[in-house]
Amino acid sequence: MNDTAHALSASRTLWELIDRRASLTPRAPVLVQDDRRLTFGELRDGCERVAAGLYGIGVRPGTVVAWQLPTRIETVLLAGALARIGAVQSPVIPFYRDREVGYALRASGAEFFAVPGEWRGHDHTEMARRLGARGVFEAYDELPDGDPSALPDPPAEGTSVRWIYWTSGTTSDPKGVLHTDRSLIAGGSCLAHALRLAADDVGSIAFPFAHIGGADYLVMLLLYGFPAVLFEKFSMPDALETYRKHGVTTAGGSTAFYSMFLAEQRRQPGTPVVPSLRLLAGGGAAKPPELYHAVVREMGVQLTHGYGMTEVPMITMGTPDDTAENLATTEGRPPEGMEIRIVDGEVRLRGEAVCRGYLDPEQTAAVFDADGFLITGDLGHLTGSGHLVLTGRLKDVIIRKGENISAKEVEDLLHEHPGVGDAAVIGLPDPERGERVCAVIEQPGGAEPLTLDEVTAFLRGTGLAVHKLPEQLEVVEALPRNETLRKVLKYKLRERFGGADGTAEAAAGADGEPGAPRAQE
């Protein structure tokens, strides 16, 4: 990390970081989308005007404001404005639906809710009203506006909880993860330090900005002073023209993105799909070593992969100067200040980037050990060089395209179908998605055989988010169980169906559906 970035990383709050960067390089671009370009100075000034508008409608320091918005310049302005006020913001992934959104609004006690109106065929405003949300306002292309002179002083400390992110765990309802400005700055600093980017780089945000990776990436832009191209909708090969037009040098997001780029490269071997691209980077689902080698060999770019979660946005990260062996087979090393402890093969974490816990105090008590280490539920070990190797998960969570899916939530809904006697939902390795969602069901005697289309139609009717829908359906005579508590042995199901290609059975459809693996969902 260079001296300027190192000094900026000591900022107490996200707003202080925005303000200091704008003072250093006010005319340098920070956000690029289509033909629009926003500088660091314009980012600061725009956030203050939006903050004044929000203050005018009643948003105060500590007010909980939920927002469910796509990846747009306006979304970043809104997040920065809320940081200027010192409000508590609760980002919600834009493709979540009634079940997840309703829970997030109730659990957080949100007093305001920013939505995009009708977006990609879904009326978010109508959904918000149906859910009884308070303070609903649309923030797609117009934001509240006001005179910044009316604003109180910005927050002076960054250790109060000002962010509530949502993650699916092993329970049906999502967990509200509590973060501070300082924990997000610490996570973004780790990412920035590992990737060794510079002011002449051009990044890209092709994933939902509402994901905790959005704040991570924004911190990195502010620390190093380079821009990122925003993708409201990402699909291949359509996105390639935008990457080329803006000279993107670093791209990625998760294993699924690496696979998409590689697939496009194989359509035109020998000719770089994005001539300016030099680095793919990301995290989320596991990265197969063969994927790393294929990207480097066929695309001629470096690939660095890391380990993070909503509770700790950046834990370890590969660096461009790591050995090929470490980049292919490990998740990288932790930065200074991140402690990793392996207890009985399980990874535990302590450091400034670790969340403060969950909205539910009982969940918080269960996730920290007596020494203050976060219990991740992931299995792994450290190499002699300090690189982390992950070997599995204790949590029953499916990671599809970098997003966590609770198997139990889908199972509970499947049990409501009259044609399902029992069900187990598992994640199976998938070269494009990281994992695909597979539902394995027992049917009651005399039931008509179920199809994948029927199952997904039923789940849609419950309000389940599209990205959680099964992409593979297996009907078995009896689920495998142990002999004591008759618990379903999911490892046997993974062994049995893990080699199957579920894409032939995937529900084909428009962009954003499970059957469209080359599109962001």
C-alpha positions, 0 to 999 in steps of 0.5 A: 500500500502506498503512503497516500493510501496508507494515510487514508486507511486511517480515516475514522469514518467512510465520510472522512475517507470520501472527503479526504480523497476528494480534497486530494484528487477532486478532478479524478474520475471515480465512477463510470457508467455508460456515458456518465462520469463522476469525479471524486469531487463530484462524489463528495459534493453530490453526497452532501446535496443528497444528504441534505435532501434526506435530512429534509425528509427526516433522516437523522444520525442513527435513523435506519434506512434500508435500500434495495437498489441496483448498481448505479451511480445514484446508489453510491451517492445515496450510500455516501449521503447516509454515511455523511449523516451518520444514519444506519443503512441496511442494503438489500440485494435487489433480487430479493423478494417478499420473504427476505425483504419483509424480514429485513425491514421488520428486523432492522426497524427501518424507518425509510426504504429506498427502492428503484420503482419498477426494475427488471420486470418487478415493481419494488414500490408496490412490493414495499407498500404490500409489505407495509414498509415505512418512508418508501421513496424511489431512488433510481434516477432521482435522489432527494436534494437540498442545501448542505448548509442545513446539515449537522456536523458529520459523524466524528467516530467510526466504531458505532454500528452504521451498517446492517448487511444480510446473509443467509446462514443455516436457518431460514431467515437471513441474519442481520450482520452489524458493521461499522465504518471502521470494519468496512474500511479495514476490509477494503484496505485488505483488498486494496493492499493485496491487489496492488492497484494504482491510480492509472488502473480502471476497475469494475463493479459487475456485482450488486453494490448492495453486497458487502463487496460494494462497500469493500470496492468503494473503499479501495477506489477511495484509497487508491484514487482510481475509477470503476465502471459500474454495471447495472445489468451484467451479461456476457458477451454484452459486457465486453464492449463496455470493458473495452470502451473504458479500458478496464484493467481489473475485473471479476467478482467471484468464480462465476465471473472467471468462468464467464470471461474464460468462456468468451476467450475460448470463442476467440483463442489468441485474441484478448477479449479485453486487451487492457485487462491484466487482472481477474480477482474475486472471492465467494465460492471456491476456485478450482485450481484448474480454473486458475491455470486455464485463465492464466494460460488462455487469457494471459492475465493474472488471477488472484482469489480471496476468502471473505464473508458478510461477517468479515468482508476480506479475510485473506487474498492472493497477491499478484506476486504470489507463486502460481502454486499458492494462487491456484491452491490457496485463498491467499494470506491475511493482512496485518491485523487479521488473526486466524486461529485454527481450532479442531480444523475450523477457521476462527478470526479476530481483527478490525474487519470482523463484524460486531455480531448480529441483530439477534444477541443470541446469534452474536453470543453463539458466533464468538468464542471466549477469546473474541474470535469469530467462529466461521464454520469453515474448515481449513489449515494454514501453510508454512508460508501463512497461506490459508487453504479451505477444505470444506464447510460445517455450515449447510450453506450453498454459495452460488455466484458468490451469494449465500443460500440457506438450504433449510429455507428452500427445504422448508418451502418444498415441504409445503408442496403436496407432492413432496414427502421429504426434501434435501437441498444441496450445493453441487460443484459447478464450473460457472456458478461455483455451486448449483442448487440441487433439490433431492426429494422423496415423494409420497406414495401415489404422487404424480412425478414432479418436474423441475419446472413444477418445483420452481413454479411452486417456489416462485409462488412462495416469493422465494428469490430467483437465485435460490431456485433449484437448478437440478431436481433428483427424485429418489425412493428414499433419502439416505439417513443415519441409524440414530436420529435418522438425519439425512446424510447430505454427503452421500447425496453430494457423492451421488449427484455431484458429477451430474450436469444439472444444466440440461435440467435447468429452467431455461429462461430470460436473463437472471433466471437459473437457466442463464448461467452467463448472466448476473443474477 
